[in-house]
Amino acid sequence: QSVLTQPPSVSGAPGQRVTISCSGSSSNIGTNTVNWYQQVPGTAPKLLIHSNNRRPSGVPDRFSGSKSGTSASLAISGLQSEDEADYYCASWDDRVNGPDVVFGGGTKLTVL
Amino acid sequence: EVQLVESGGALVQPGGSLRLSCVASGFTFRSYEMNWVRQAPGKGLEWISYIGTFDRTIYYVDSVEGRFTISRDDARNSLSLQMNSLRVEDTAVYYCARAQVDYDGAFDFWGQGTLVTVSS
């Protein structure tokens, strides 16, 4: 059971737009920024979005992030076959015993 | 070019120990906070430990607290994870990841991972 909740899977046709949700609580998303990672199976994760909605250099502007309250979303527009991957949200969690980094359970994106 | 290269993964029996290493290159290692993240077979990502820079602040996830020890050697550009009292549920690919302060601590570079299998 992950601290952050994501849908297990989403799908879309090439060219379409999909969104992936990430739900947390006041101690994590409600207080700290959200990051998104893309992982193609068999490879290391790659940073896609940081600080809620900022893209690192080299990440296409088809990818965008947003945050509101204790939830966040990743949107992917103009779907391409190479977008098929697992996507994870993450945030620091301010626990009483010391901070943790918490991840969502991951969302598998299938490009139809 | 930033590179993180992990090593040390192996097959180990329950209760055993293992030491993972991550060698960094292409950036000023001592200036960056570092982390270990693992991924059990077919499962999602799980953060397990963080180490700060000059103050050497350290954090662990509850499931490894008291069994795992993170450390760094800035002279050797190296991050380590000493894992003791290993359990079957510690089986995973272990990644080292660099935290980027300018990105609110997001993990901007990851190693390729090293596989730890705990089994009798």
Boltz contact constraints between the chains, C-beta under 6 A:
constraints:
  - contact:
      token1: [A, 33]
      token2: [B, 104]
      max_distance: 6.0
  - contact:
      token1: [A, 35]
      token2: [B, 106]
      max_distance: 6.0
  - contact:
      token1: [A, 44]
      token2: [B, 95]
      max_distance: 6.0
  - contact:
      token1: [A, 44]
      token2: [B, 110]
      max_distance: 6.0
  - contact:
      token1: [A, 44]
      token2: [B, 112]
      max_distance: 6.0
  - contact:
      token1: [A, 44]
      token2: [B, 113]
      max_distance: 6.0
  - contact:
      token1: [A, 45]
      token2: [B, 110]
      max_distance: 6.0
  - contact:
      token1: [A, 47]
      token2: [B, 106]
      max_distance: 6.0
  - contact:
      token1: [A, 47]
      token2: [B, 108]
      max_distance: 6.0
  - contact:
      token1: [A, 50]
      token2: [B, 103]
      max_distance: 6.0
  - contact:
      token1: [A, 50]
      token2: [B, 106]
      max_distance: 6.0
  - contact:
      token1: [A, 51]
      token2: [B, 103]
      max_distance: 6.0
  - contact:
      token1: [A, 51]
      token2: [B, 104]
      max_distance: 6.0
  - contact:
      token1: [A, 88]
      token2: [B, 45]
      max_distance: 6.0
  - contact:
      token1: [A, 98]
      token2: [B, 59]
      max_distance: 6.0
  - contact:
      token1: [A, 100]
      token2: [B, 61]
      max_distance: 6.0
  - contact:
      token1: [A, 101]
      token2: [B, 47]
      max_distance: 6.0
  - contact:
      token1: [A, 103]
      token2: [B, 45]
      max_distance: 6.0
  - contact:
      token1: [A, 105]
      token2: [B, 44]
      max_distance: 6.0
  - contact:
      token1: [A, 106]
      token2: [B, 44]
      max_distance: 6.0
